[in-house]
């Protein structure tokens, strides 16, 4: 199986881009990672970069498509942030979200994990098959029946997270239990909240249906982000992955 991978990360209307993303492709396996340094915390841009660098460094040493590897990579990002907090008191409050995808191209399976409100969508037949669940107060209110899912994007508690990298407690990581089988045409979208806030899931599906490449898909989606974000646009980042025989 071959992977077509593209990524975008821009500061939007902010002075600094606290988002970061990157990927590493080895002959038979690839790892993509995206992180959002939490706004309002000094050093958010440092935290997200620590996550990206630490995760890919650890993946290169232990490149396996498993839930255990995902958890080890999340722990690596968490430990690197905590160590930086200890080394510099000015960074003591920095935190970051993370979403990680590993695809075994030889075995045609994928697994992933995340913490915070950076998301992963898995598409089959151009429709969302799996969507990660945000670790946010708003999502918890939806789960408890106090808020409708369609109101999440406009909720004042949307950005209030109860889990992120940079905390001692790593029990809130969400990791896929086992590898998901892939086939030709499957796709993944990993994105920060500055991206998915302005794009409905139905629009992700419809643009995928008319996209020929991962880059083409991201550019179509970015047009929606820019048309709706205007001057208040947050940092926005995304990684698109298309699976092809």
LUMBA-957829 format. One record per atom (N, C-alpha, C): x, y, z; residue number from 1. Coordinates in steps of 0.2 Angstrom, whole numbers, plus 5000, padded with zeros to 4 digits. Each point is the difference from the previous one (the first is absolute). Layout:
# LUMBA-957829
- X;Y;Z;NUM
...
//
This chain:
# LUMBA-957829
- 5004;4994;5000;1
- 4996;5006;5000;1
- 5004;5006;5000;1
- 4998;5005;4996;2
- 5004;5007;5000;2
- 4996;5005;5003;2
- 5003;5005;5003;3
- 4997;5005;5004;3
- 5001;5007;4996;3
- 4995;5004;4999;4
- 5001;5007;4997;4
- 4999;5004;5006;4
- 5005;5004;5003;5
- 4999;5004;5006;5
- 5002;5007;4998;5
- 4996;5004;5003;6
- 5001;5008;4999;6
- 4998;5003;5007;6
- 5003;5006;5001;7
- 4999;5003;5007;7
- 5000;5008;4999;7
- 4996;5003;5004;8
- 5000;5008;5000;8
- 5000;5002;5007;8
- 5004;5005;5002;9
- 5000;5003;5007;9
- 5002;5007;4999;9
- 4995;5004;5002;10
- 5000;5008;4999;10
- 4998;5003;5006;10
- 5002;5006;5001;11
- 4999;5004;5007;11
- 4993;5004;4999;11
- 4997;5000;4994;12
- 4993;5003;5000;12
- 5001;5008;5002;12
- 4996;5002;5004;13
- 5000;5007;5002;13
- 5004;5001;5006;13
- 5003;4995;5003;14
- 5004;5001;5006;14
- 5007;5002;4999;14
- 5004;5003;5005;15
- 5007;5002;4999;15
- 5004;4994;4999;15
- 4999;4994;5004;16
- 5004;4995;5000;16
- 4996;4993;4998;16
- 5003;4996;4997;17
- 4997;4993;4998;17
- 5002;4995;5006;17
- 4995;4999;5004;18
- 5001;4995;5006;18
- 4998;4993;4998;18
- 4998;4999;4993;19
- 4999;4993;4997;19
- 5007;4998;4997;19
- 5000;4993;5000;20
- 5006;4997;4996;20
- 4998;4993;4998;20
- 5003;4998;4994;21
- 4998;4993;4998;21
- 5006;4998;4995;21
- 5000;4994;5000;22
- 5005;4997;4995;22
- 4999;4992;5000;22
- 5004;4997;4995;23
- 4999;4993;5000;23
- 5007;4997;4998;23
- 5001;4993;5001;24
- 5006;4996;4998;24
- 4997;4994;4997;24
- 5003;4999;4993;25
- 4998;4994;4997;25
- 5006;4996;4999;25
- 5000;4994;5002;26
- 5005;4995;5000;26
- 4997;4995;4994;26
- 5005;4995;4998;27
- 4998;4996;4994;27
- 4993;4997;5001;27
- 4998;4997;5006;28
- 4994;4996;5001;28
- 4995;5003;5005;28
- 5002;5006;5003;29
- 4996;5002;5005;29
- 5001;5008;5000;29
- 4994;5004;5002;30
- 5000;5007;5000;30
- 4997;5002;5007;30
- 5002;5006;5002;31
- 4997;5003;5006;31
- 4999;5007;4999;31
- 4994;5003;5001;32
- 4998;5007;5000;32
- 4998;5002;5007;32
- 5002;5006;5001;33
- 4999;5003;5007;33
- 4998;5008;4999;33
- 4995;5002;5004;34
- 4998;5007;5000;34
- 4999;5002;5007;34
- 5002;5006;5002;35
- 4999;5002;5006;35
- 4998;5008;5000;35
- 4997;5002;5005;36
- 4997;5007;5001;36
- 5002;5002;5007;36
- 5005;5005;5001;37
- 5002;5003;5006;37
- 4994;5004;5003;37
- 4998;4998;5006;38
- 4994;5004;5002;38
- 5001;5007;5001;38
- 4995;5004;4997;39
- 5000;5007;5000;39
- 4999;5003;5007;39
- 5004;5005;5001;40
- 4999;5003;5007;40
- 5006;4998;5005;40
- 5003;4994;4998;41
- 5006;4998;5004;41
- 5006;5002;4997;41
- 5004;5003;5004;42
- 5007;5002;4997;42
- 5004;4994;4998;42
- 5002;5000;4993;43
- 5004;4995;4998;43
- 4996;4995;4996;43
- 4994;5001;4998;44
- 4996;4996;4996;44
- 5004;4997;4994;44
- 5003;5005;4996;45
- 5004;4998;4994;45
- 5005;4995;5002;45
- 5003;5001;5006;46
- 5006;4996;5002;46
- 4997;4993;5001;46
- 4995;5000;5003;47
- 4997;4993;5002;47
- 4998;4996;4994;47
- 4997;5003;4995;48
- 4998;4996;4994;48
- 5006;4998;4996;48
- 5005;5004;5000;49
- 5006;4997;4997;49
- 5003;4995;5003;49
- 5000;5000;5007;50
- 5003;4995;5004;50
- 4997;4993;4999;50
- 4993;5001;4999;51
- 4996;4994;4999;51
- 5002;4997;4993;51
- 5000;5004;4995;52
- 5002;4997;4993;52
- 5006;4997;5000;52
- 5005;5004;5002;53
- 5007;4997;5000;53
- 5001;4994;5004;53
- 4997;5000;5006;54
- 5001;4994;5004;54
- 4996;4994;4998;54
- 4994;5001;4997;55
- 4997;4994;4998;55
- 5003;4997;4994;55
- 5002;5004;4995;56
- 5003;4997;4994;56
- 5007;4997;5001;56
- 5004;5003;5005;57
- 5006;4997;5002;57
- 4999;4993;5003;57
- 4995;4999;5005;58
- 4998;4994;5003;58
- 4998;4995;4995;58
- 4996;5002;4995;59
- 4997;4996;4995;59
- 5005;4997;4996;59
- 5006;5004;4998;60
- 5005;4997;4996;60
- 5004;4994;5004;60
- 5000;5001;5006;61
- 5003;4994;5004;61
- 4996;4994;5002;61
- 4993;5001;5000;62
- 4995;4995;5001;62
- 4994;5000;4995;62
- 5002;4999;4994;63
- 4995;5001;4994;63
- 4995;4994;5000;63
- 4995;4999;5004;64
- 4995;4995;5000;64
- 4993;5003;5000;64
- 4996;4997;4996;65
- 4993;5002;5000;65
- 4996;4996;5005;65
- 5000;5003;5006;66
- 4996;4997;5006;66
- 4998;5005;5005;66
- 4995;4999;5004;67
- 4997;5004;5005;67
- 5005;5002;5005;67
- 5004;4995;5001;68
- 5006;5001;5005;68
- 5005;5005;4998;68
- 5001;5000;4993;69
- 5005;5005;4998;69
- 4997;5007;5000;69
- 4994;5000;4998;70
- 4996;5007;5001;70
- 5001;5003;5007;70
- 4998;4995;5005;71
- 5001;5003;5006;71
- 5007;5002;5002;71
- 5005;4996;4998;72
- 5007;5002;5002;72
- 5002;5007;4996;72
- 4997;5001;4994;73
- 5001;5006;4997;73
- 4997;5006;5003;73
- 4994;4999;5003;74
- 4997;5005;5003;74
- 5003;5002;5007;74
- 5002;4995;5003;75
- 5004;5000;5006;75
- 5007;5004;4999;75
- 5003;4999;4995;76
- 5006;5003;4998;76
- 4999;5008;4999;76
- 4995;5001;4997;77
- 4998;5008;4999;77
- 4998;5003;5007;77
- 4997;4996;5004;78
- 4998;5003;5006;78
- 5006;5001;5005;78
- 5005;4995;5000;79
- 5006;5000;5004;79
- 5004;5006;4997;79
- 5001;5001;4994;80
- 5004;5005;4997;80
- 4997;5007;5003;80
- 4994;5001;5000;81
- 4997;5006;5002;81
- 5001;5001;5007;81
- 4999;4995;5004;82
- 5001;5001;5007;82
- 5007;5001;5002;82
- 5005;4997;4996;83
- 5007;5001;5002;83
- 5002;5008;4998;83
- 4997;5002;4995;84
- 5001;5007;4998;84
- 4997;5005;5005;84
- 4994;4998;5003;85
- 4997;5004;5006;85
- 5005;5000;5006;85
- 5003;4995;5001;86
- 5005;4999;5006;86
- 5006;5004;4999;86
- 5002;5001;4993;87
- 5006;5003;4998;87
- 4999;5008;5000;87
- 4994;5002;4999;88
- 4999;5007;5000;88
- 4993;5002;5003;88
- 5000;5003;5005;89
- 4994;5002;5004;89
- 4995;5004;4996;89
- 5002;5004;4995;90
- 4996;5004;4996;90
- 4995;4995;4995;90
- 5003;4994;4999;91
- 4996;4995;4996;91
- 4995;4995;5004;91
- 5000;5002;5007;92
- 4996;4995;5004;92
- 4993;4999;4999;92
- 4997;5004;4996;93
- 4993;5000;4999;93
- 4998;4997;4992;93
- 5006;4999;4996;94
- 4998;4999;4993;94
- 4998;4992;5000;94
- 4995;5000;4995;95
- 4997;4993;4999;95
- 4999;5000;4992;95
- 4998;4994;4998;96
- 4999;4999;4993;96
- 4995;4994;4999;96
- 4996;5000;4995;97
- 4996;4994;4997;97
- 5005;4996;4996;97
- 4998;4994;4998;98
- 5003;4996;4995;98
- 4996;4995;4997;98
- 5001;4999;4994;99
- 4996;4994;4997;99
- 5006;4997;4995;99
- 5000;4993;5001;100
- 5005;4996;4996;100
- 4997;4995;4996;100
- 5002;4999;4994;101
- 4998;4994;4996;101
- 5006;4996;4997;101
- 4999;4994;5001;102
- 5006;4995;4997;102
- 4996;4996;4995;102
- 5003;4999;4994;103
- 4997;4996;4995;103
- 5006;4995;4998;103
- 4998;4994;5001;104
- 5005;4994;4997;104
- 4998;4999;4993;104
- 5004;5002;4995;105
- 4998;4999;4993;105
- 5001;4993;4998;105
- 5004;4996;5003;106
- 5001;4993;4998;106
- 4994;4996;5002;106
- 4998;5001;5006;107
- 4994;4996;5003;107
- 4993;5003;4999;107
- 5000;5006;4997;108
- 4994;5004;4999;108
- 4996;5001;5006;108
- 5003;5002;5005;109
- 4996;5002;5006;109
- 5002;5007;5003;109
- 4996;5003;5004;110
- 5002;5006;5003;110
- 4997;5000;5007;110
- 5004;5004;5004;111
- 4997;5001;5007;111
- 5002;5007;5002;111
- 4997;5003;5005;112
- 5001;5007;5002;112
- 4998;5001;5007;112
- 5002;5006;5002;113
- 4998;5002;5007;113
- 5000;5008;5001;113
- 4997;5003;5005;114
- 5000;5007;5000;114
- 4998;5002;5008;114
- 5002;5006;5001;115
- 4998;5004;5006;115
- 4999;5007;4999;115
- 4994;5002;5003;116
- 4998;5007;4998;116
- 4995;5001;4995;116
- 5000;5005;4996;117
- 4994;5001;4995;117
- 5003;5001;4993;117
- 5006;4997;4999;118
- 5002;4999;4993;118
- 4997;4994;4998;118
- 4998;4999;4994;119
- 4996;4995;4998;119
- 5003;4995;4994;119
- 4997;4994;5000;120
- 5002;4996;4994;120
- 4993;4997;4998;120
- 4999;5001;4993;121
- 4995;4997;4997;121
- 5002;4994;4995;121
- 4997;4994;5000;122
- 5001;4995;4996;122
- 4994;4999;4995;122
- 5002;5001;4993;123
- 4995;5000;4995;123
- 5000;4993;4996;123
- 4995;4997;4999;124
- 4999;4994;4996;124
- 4994;5002;4995;124
- 5002;4998;4993;125
- 4995;5002;4995;125
- 4997;5007;5000;125
- 5005;5005;5002;126
- 4999;5007;5000;126
- 4996;5002;5006;126
- 4998;4996;5005;127
- 4996;5002;5005;127
- 5004;4998;5007;127
- 4998;5004;5005;128
- 5004;5000;5006;128
- 4998;4993;5003;128
- 5005;4996;5002;129
- 4999;4993;5003;129
- 5001;5001;5007;129
- 5005;5003;5002;130
- 5002;5001;5007;130
- 5002;5007;5001;130
- 4998;5003;5006;131
- 5002;5007;5002;131
- 5002;5000;5007;131
- 5006;5003;5002;132
- 5002;5000;5007;132
- 4996;5005;5004;132
- 5000;4998;5006;133
- 4996;5004;5005;133
- 5004;5005;5004;133
- 4998;5007;5000;134
- 5004;5005;5003;134
- 5000;4999;5008;134
- 5005;5002;5003;135
- 5001;5000;5007;135
- 4998;5007;5002;135
- 4994;5002;4999;136
- 4998;5007;5002;136
- 4994;5000;5004;136
- 4999;5005;5004;137
- 4994;5001;5004;137
- 4993;5000;4996;137
- 5001;5003;4994;138
- 4994;5000;4995;138
- 4998;4993;4998;138
- 5005;4996;4998;139
- 4999;4993;4998;139
- 4997;4996;5006;139
- 5002;5001;5006;140
- 4997;4997;5006;140
- 4993;5001;5001;140
- 4998;5007;4999;141
- 4993;5002;5000;141
- 4996;4997;4995;141
- 5003;4999;4994;142
- 4996;4996;4995;142
- 4999;4993;5002;142
- 5005;4997;5003;143
- 5000;4993;5002;143
- 4995;4999;5005;143
- 4999;5005;5005;144
- 4995;4999;5005;144
- 4993;5003;4998;144
- 4999;5002;4994;145
- 4994;5002;4998;145
- 4998;5007;5002;145
- 5005;5004;5002;146
- 4998;5007;5001;146
- 5001;5005;4994;146
- 5003;4997;4995;147
- 5001;5005;4994;147
- 4999;4995;4994;147
- 4998;5003;4994;148
- 4999;4997;4994;148
- 5007;5000;4997;148
- 5002;4995;4996;149
- 5006;4999;4996;149
- 5001;5006;4995;149
- 4995;5002;4997;150
- 5000;5005;4995;150
- 5002;5007;5003;150
- 5000;5001;5007;151
- 5001;5006;5003;151
- 5007;5000;5003;151
- 5004;4995;4999;152
- 5007;5000;5002;152
- 5004;5005;4998;152
- 5000;5001;4993;153
- 5005;5005;4997;153
- 4999;5007;5003;153
- 4994;5002;5002;154
- 4998;5007;5003;154
- 5000;5000;5007;154
- 5002;4994;5003;155
- 4999;5000;5008;155
- 5006;5004;5003;155
- 4999;5004;5005;156
- 5005;5004;5004;156
- 5005;4995;5003;156
- 4998;4994;5001;157
- 5004;4995;5004;157
- 5004;4995;4995;157
- 4999;5002;4993;158
- 5004;4996;4995;158
- 5007;4999;5001;158
- 5003;5005;5003;159
- 5008;5000;5000;159
- 5002;4999;5007;159
- 4995;4998;5005;160
- 5002;4998;5007;160
- 5002;4993;5000;160
- 5006;4998;5000;161
- 5002;4993;5000;161
- 5001;4997;5007;161
- 4999;4994;5001;162
- 5001;4997;5006;162
- 5006;4995;5000;162
- 5003;4999;4994;163
- 5006;4996;4999;163
- 5004;5003;4994;163
- 5007;5000;5002;164
- 5005;5003;4995;164
- 5007;4997;5002;164
- 5004;5000;4995;165
- 5007;4998;5002;165
- 5003;5006;5004;165
- 5004;4998;5005;166
- 5003;5005;5004;166
- 4998;4999;5007;166
- 4995;4995;5001;167
- 4998;4999;5007;167
- 5003;4993;5002;167
- 5000;4999;5006;168
- 5003;4994;5003;168
- 4996;4994;4999;168
- 4993;5001;4999;169
- 4995;4995;4999;169
- 5000;4998;4993;169
- 5002;4994;4998;170
- 4999;4998;4993;170
- 4994;4995;4999;170
- 4996;4999;5005;171
- 4995;4995;4999;171
- 4994;5002;4996;171
- 5000;5006;4997;172
- 4994;5003;4996;172
- 5002;4999;4993;172
- 5006;4997;4998;173
- 5001;4999;4993;173
- 4995;4995;4997;173
- 4998;5002;4994;174
- 4996;4995;4996;174
- 5004;4997;4995;174
- 5000;4993;5000;175
- 5004;4996;4995;175
- 4996;4995;4997;175
- 5000;4999;4993;176
- 4996;4995;4997;176
- 5003;4993;5003;176
- 4995;4996;5001;177
- 5001;4994;5004;177
- 5004;4995;4995;177
- 4999;5000;4994;178
- 5003;4996;4995;178
- 5000;5003;4993;178
- 5005;4997;4996;179
- 5000;5003;4993;179
- 4994;4999;4996;179
- 4999;5005;4996;180
- 4994;5000;4996;180
- 5002;4999;4993;180
- 4997;4995;4996;181
- 5002;4998;4994;181
- 4998;5005;4995;181
- 5005;5001;4995;182
- 4999;5006;4995;182
- 4999;4997;4993;182
- 4997;5004;4996;183
- 4999;4998;4993;183
- 5001;5006;4995;183
- 5001;4998;4994;184
- 5001;5006;4995;184
- 4994;5005;5001;184
- 5002;5006;5000;185
- 4995;5005;5001;185
- 4999;5003;5007;185
- 5002;4996;5005;186
- 4999;5003;5007;186
- 5004;5006;5000;186
- 4998;5005;5005;187
- 5004;5006;5001;187
- 4999;5002;5007;187
- 5005;5004;5002;188
- 5000;5003;5007;188
- 5001;5007;5000;188
- 4997;5004;5005;189
- 5001;5007;5000;189
- 5001;5001;5008;189
- 5006;5003;5001;190
- 5002;5002;5007;190
- 5000;5007;5000;190
- 4997;5004;5005;191
- 5000;5007;5000;191
- 4999;5003;5007;191
- 5002;5006;5001;192
- 5000;5004;5006;192
- 4993;5003;5000;192
- 4998;5003;5006;193
- 4993;5003;5000;193
- 4999;5006;4996;193
- 5006;5003;4998;194
- 4999;5006;4996;194
- 4998;4998;4993;194
- 5001;4994;4998;195
- 4998;4997;4994;195
- 4993;4997;5000;195
- 4998;4996;5005;196
- 4994;4996;4999;196
- 4994;5005;5003;196
- 5002;5005;5003;197
- 4995;5005;5003;197
- 4996;5003;4994;197
- 5003;5001;4994;198
- 4997;5003;4995;198
- 4997;4996;4994;198
- 5001;4993;5001;199
- 4998;4995;4995;199
- 4996;4995;5003;199
- 4994;4999;4997;200
- 4995;4995;5002;200
- 5002;4993;4997;200
- 4999;4995;5004;201
- 5002;4993;4998;201
- 4997;4999;4993;201
- 4994;5002;4998;202
- 4997;4998;4993;202
- 5005;5004;4995;202
- 5003;5005;5002;203
- 5004;5004;4995;203
- 5007;4996;4999;203
- 5002;4997;5005;204
- 5006;4996;5000;204
- 4999;4994;4995;204
- 4994;4997;5000;205
- 4998;4995;4996;205
- 5000;5002;4993;205
- 4996;5005;4999;206
- 4999;5002;4993;206
- 5006;5003;4996;206
- 5004;5003;5004;207
- 5007;5002;4997;207
- 5004;4995;4998;207
- 5000;4995;5004;208
- 5004;4994;4999;208
- 4998;4996;4994;208
- 4993;5000;4999;209
- 4998;4997;4994;209
- 5002;5003;4993;209
- 5002;5006;5001;210
- 5002;5003;4993;210
- 5008;5002;5000;210
- 5003;4997;5005;211
- 5007;5002;5001;211
- 5004;4994;4996;211
- 5005;5002;4996;212
- 5005;4995;4997;212
- 5006;4998;5004;212
- 5002;5004;5004;213
- 5006;4999;5004;213
- 4999;5003;5007;213
- 5004;4998;5005;214
- 5000;5003;5007;214
- 5001;5007;5000;214
- 5004;5003;4996;215
- 5001;5007;5000;215
- 4994;5004;4997;215
- 4997;4997;4995;216
- 4994;5003;4997;216
- 4994;5000;5005;216
- 5000;4995;5004;217
- 4995;4999;5005;217
- 5001;5006;5006;217
- 5006;5000;5002;218
- 5001;5005;5005;218
- 4999;5008;4998;218
- 5002;5001;4993;219
- 4999;5006;4998;219
- 4993;5002;4999;219
- 4995;4995;4998;220
- 4993;5001;5000;220
- 4997;5002;5007;220
- 5003;4996;5005;221
- 4997;5002;5007;221
- 5003;5006;5002;221
- 5006;5002;4999;222
- 5003;5006;5002;222
- 4996;5006;4998;222
- 4998;5000;4994;223
- 4995;5005;4997;223
- 4994;5002;5004;223
- 4997;4994;5003;224
- 4995;5001;5005;224
- 5002;5003;5006;224
- 5006;4998;5003;225
- 5002;5003;5006;225
- 5001;5008;4999;225
- 5004;5002;4995;226
- 5001;5007;4999;226
- 4994;5004;4998;226
- 4995;4997;4997;227
- 4994;5004;4999;227
- 4996;5001;5006;227
- 5001;4996;5005;228
- 4996;5001;5006;228
- 5003;5002;5006;228
- 5007;5000;5000;229
- 5004;5002;5006;229
- 5001;5007;5000;229
- 5001;5003;4995;230
- 5001;5008;4999;230
- 5006;5002;5005;230
- 5000;5006;5003;231
- 5005;5003;5004;231
- 5001;4996;5007;231
- 4995;4996;5002;232
- 5000;4997;5007;232
- 5003;4993;4999;232
- 5002;4998;4994;233
- 5002;4993;4998;233
- 5006;4998;5005;233
- 4999;4994;5003;234
- 5005;4997;5005;234
- 5005;4997;4995;234
- 5006;4998;5003;235
- 5004;4995;4997;235
- 4996;4995;4997;235
- 5002;4997;4994;236
- 4997;4994;4997;236
- 5005;4996;4997;236
- 4999;4993;5001;237
- 5005;4995;4998;237
- 4996;4994;4998;237
- 5002;4996;4995;238
- 4997;4994;4998;238
- 5005;4996;4996;238
- 4999;4993;5001;239
- 5004;4995;4996;239
- 4994;4996;4996;239
- 5001;4999;4994;240
- 4996;4995;4996;240
- 5004;4994;4998;240
- 4997;4994;5000;241
- 5003;4994;4998;241
- 4995;4996;4996;241
- 5002;4999;4994;242
- 4996;4996;4996;242
- 5003;4993;4998;242
- 4997;4994;5001;243
- 5003;4994;4999;243
- 4998;4997;4993;243
- 5005;4998;4997;244
- 5000;4998;4993;244
- 5003;4993;4999;244
- 4998;4996;4996;245
- 5003;4994;4998;245
- 5006;5001;4995;245
//
